[in-house]
Amino acid sequence: MSDPTPPPRQRGFLGHTSRAVYGTIVATAVIAAEASTLESWGPWEFLATLLVTVVVLWFAEIYSDVLGDAADTPLSARIRHAAEEHTAVLEAAVPLGIPLVLGGLGVFDENTAVYACLSVAVLALGMWGGLSARNRGGGVLQVTSAALFSALIGVVIIILKSLH
């Protein structure tokens, strides 16, 4: 008989996969929106947008956590704790940025780099959704469902982008 206790929390996006999913969804939506309106942009501009988006989102998450924390803990400790809790939002940008860097270096053309970024986002969403369910002790059905649903969010964003 297997132990029903979920595995211990891990650091980074493996421990905070729901935040990685959230960061990836926001970053994907911004990239998709920019791609449909700014056709003259290249991979470096999209990479800059991706990085600015996740950093602003990270700061906003830290700020909202610190504002909502009524503990008697010193402000610096609350900020440090909130920053660690939301690091997954920043880490979520790494796999999305790889195709944009490759596009900027000329490995891919500009359109391929943006679509590869969005495709990586769908894969990352599926992976992090599945890991999140697994971290909560979910079985195969829950893990698969969470992975598919998370990936579907990315697919919907891409479909909405292509309709513009």
URNORTA-V453788 format. One record per backbone hydrogen bond with DSSP energy under -0.5 kcal/mol. NH is the residue of the N-H (numbers start at 1). CO is the residue of the C=O. If there is no record, write none. Layout:
nh = (NH/NH)
co = (CO/CO)
//
This chain:
nh = (14/15/16/19/20/21/22/23/24/25/26/27/28/29/30/31/32/33/34/35/36/37/37/38/39/41/46/47/48/49/50/51/52/53/54/55/56/57/58/59/60/61/62/63/64/65/66/67/68/69/69/70/78/79/80/81/82/83/84/85/86/87/89/90/90/91/92/93/94/95/96/97/98/99/100/101/102/103/104/105/106/107/108/113/114/115/116/117/118/119/120/121/122/123/124/125/126/127/128/129/130/131/132/133/134/135/136/137/138/143/144/145/146/147/148/149/150/151/152/153/154/155/156/157/158/159/160/161/162/163/164/164)
co = (11/12/12/16/16/17/18/19/20/21/22/23/24/25/26/27/28/29/30/31/32/33/34/34/37/38/42/43/44/45/46/47/48/49/50/51/52/53/54/55/56/57/58/59/60/61/62/63/64/65/66/68/74/75/76/77/78/79/80/81/82/84/86/86/87/87/88/90/91/91/92/93/94/95/96/97/98/99/100/101/103/102/102/109/110/111/112/113/114/115/116/117/118/119/120/121/122/123/124/125/126/127/128/129/130/131/132/134/133/139/140/141/142/143/144/145/146/147/148/149/150/151/152/153/154/155/156/157/158/159/160/161)
//
